[in-house]
Amino acid sequence: MFKFPEHQIAGHLALGGKLGPQIDESGRFCKPLQEDERGSREVAFYEALYSTSKVKKQILRFFPVFYGTHIIEASDGSGLHPHLVLQDVVSDYIKPCIMDIKIGSRTWYPQASEDYVAKCLRKDRGTTSLSLGFRISGLQIYQGKKSGYWKPDRKQIQKFTADDVRSVLRKFVSSNQLGDSDHKPDSTPACYMYGGFSGIYQQLLELKSWFEEQTDFHFNSCSILLIYDGESEKNGGNPQSTIKLIDFAHVFDGNNVIDHNFLGGLSSLIKFISDASATQLSKPKWLDAPAA
Amino acid sequence: MFKFPEHQIAGHLALGGKLGPQIDESGRFCKPLQEDERGSREVAFYEALYSTSKVKKQILRFFPVFYGTHIIEASDGSGLHPHLVLQDVVSDYIKPCIMDIKIGSRTWYPQASEDYVAKCLRKDRGTTSLSLGFRISGLQIYQGKKSGYWKPDRKQIQKFTADDVRSVLRKFVSSNQLGDSDHKPDSTPACYMYGGFSGIYQQLLELKSWFEEQTDFHFNSCSILLIYDGESEKNGGNPQSTIKLIDFAHVFDGNNVIDHNFLGGLSSLIKFISDASATQLSKPKWLDAPAA
């Protein structure tokens, strides 16, 4: 039994009779294979990732588990279609807070056609990709029982400026830091230091170390998902906060060169997150609230 | 008394009656100010660099000392012209081995005109800038008394492929490692570990740490010079190997974002140099020599 992913925040959506991903009850995410070379490249990447002994377990955990490909009924009713079968990376979270961040100041790849380069370059210059080295492609933040999820629409996200990115990252960090609005402010430091978000930050640093060394893959136009549980404070047994790399239709052989485009963008993101966390720590949210 | 720099390996040359830099006997390098905004931006950068307390001494040593601007006779005989007065960074070296490496997979800056962007992009794609995150712009390597300097011409350098860059870096590392051809091979490990080149490698790592944090400047189209003395083994009192950043006509305000383009390219260069050194260490040059 398949259903549409409830917490998908970017990419092609199956909603409205279109071709898009579906999830099953066992926590698998079935993503339709794109019919051109993008589909075959993504399969080839997953196969290479799991077949090479070069990528350590410590790094493999930053990728969705790959179960192979499978032919299933397409979401658009067009009949049978090959799908990538992947781990549904949010299935274990009660209230998943997610940010999809496309990494790199350049989303095109050297081998691409002139038209494709021009199209990507226009988009990179029109978003924060060029200036910040990354752009937010989607997000949802759980704000508590009353407000539910904050999930800005795509058009709004595409217009994000550097300042918007700063403020959204602060919001993302602080939602986790302060948790639901009924949390006591004085639990903040411990919650920040040991809670979900610091896990994400540490994982980003680990990922960065890998990118300083690995020369097998160049991840053009890939995203990092940041995920934590908006209800983690109440549920000791919740899954840990995590980062996951996704979208590998434009991964190419690194040819013994590090992925400097990805590494630069990732380093910039890490600095932004570090700044956002520092701001929150030195100036907790409740101090900004107007006096009652 | 001014003369033309003997060891200039890239940039505008004063030779042949053109406008170019001149050096004086006290070790100062006078670089003609470009008349458009590039000139004023370079002066503004040096002034900002030395006036802000943010840049520590440990980092300032990676830049040429700046003595201000001065109006002197231009090298092309056109009369008085304003010049930047800088430290001549190679004046203390007996046989300077130098590499000029332009950092960044992108040499254009976001604010540039479409024509300028297109021109730079073409050059970045036509050289190793796009693929490696840097390109070699000039070099000279001292090969001993008999052979003198190896100094390929600009056209040759512009055509360097990734493999050429690898081999040139190995040559650069190994010349320093083994020194003059009359050095005994068994002095290699100590020479490599404590000699000139490891100094350069350590400095690059220090510079990288700075780029992971600093958000004041974006260094578009800047170069790093790697410099060591080809005669250092014979002269205990020689200056240390060093790196120097040069060419700041396209430096812009960082707007609280790290220079991810420079950082990515620098990280790639560091990996290349580390690989070149490792190859040299594991397979010393004399093992490759044909049996006598």
Boltz contact constraints between the chains, C-beta under 6 A:
constraints:
  - contact:
      token1: [A, 110]
      token2: [B, 130]
      max_distance: 6.0
  - contact:
      token1: [A, 130]
      token2: [B, 110]
      max_distance: 6.0
  - contact:
      token1: [A, 132]
      token2: [B, 257]
      max_distance: 6.0
  - contact:
      token1: [A, 133]
      token2: [B, 260]
      max_distance: 6.0
  - contact:
      token1: [A, 212]
      token2: [B, 267]
      max_distance: 6.0
  - contact:
      token1: [A, 257]
      token2: [B, 132]
      max_distance: 6.0
  - contact:
      token1: [A, 258]
      token2: [B, 268]
      max_distance: 6.0
  - contact:
      token1: [A, 258]
      token2: [B, 271]
      max_distance: 6.0
  - contact:
      token1: [A, 260]
      token2: [B, 133]
      max_distance: 6.0
  - contact:
      token1: [A, 260]
      token2: [B, 264]
      max_distance: 6.0
  - contact:
      token1: [A, 260]
      token2: [B, 265]
      max_distance: 6.0
  - contact:
      token1: [A, 260]
      token2: [B, 268]
      max_distance: 6.0
  - contact:
      token1: [A, 261]
      token2: [B, 264]
      max_distance: 6.0
  - contact:
      token1: [A, 263]
      token2: [B, 264]
      max_distance: 6.0
  - contact:
      token1: [A, 263]
      token2: [B, 267]
      max_distance: 6.0
  - contact:
      token1: [A, 264]
      token2: [B, 260]
      max_distance: 6.0
  - contact:
      token1: [A, 264]
      token2: [B, 261]
      max_distance: 6.0
  - contact:
      token1: [A, 264]
      token2: [B, 263]
      max_distance: 6.0
  - contact:
      token1: [A, 264]
      token2: [B, 264]
      max_distance: 6.0
  - contact:
      token1: [A, 265]
      token2: [B, 260]
      max_distance: 6.0
  - contact:
      token1: [A, 267]
      token2: [B, 212]
      max_distance: 6.0
  - contact:
      token1: [A, 267]
      token2: [B, 260]
      max_distance: 6.0
  - contact:
      token1: [A, 267]
      token2: [B, 263]
      max_distance: 6.0
  - contact:
      token1: [A, 268]
      token2: [B, 258]
      max_distance: 6.0
  - contact:
      token1: [A, 268]
      token2: [B, 260]
      max_distance: 6.0
  - contact:
      token1: [A, 271]
      token2: [B, 258]
      max_distance: 6.0
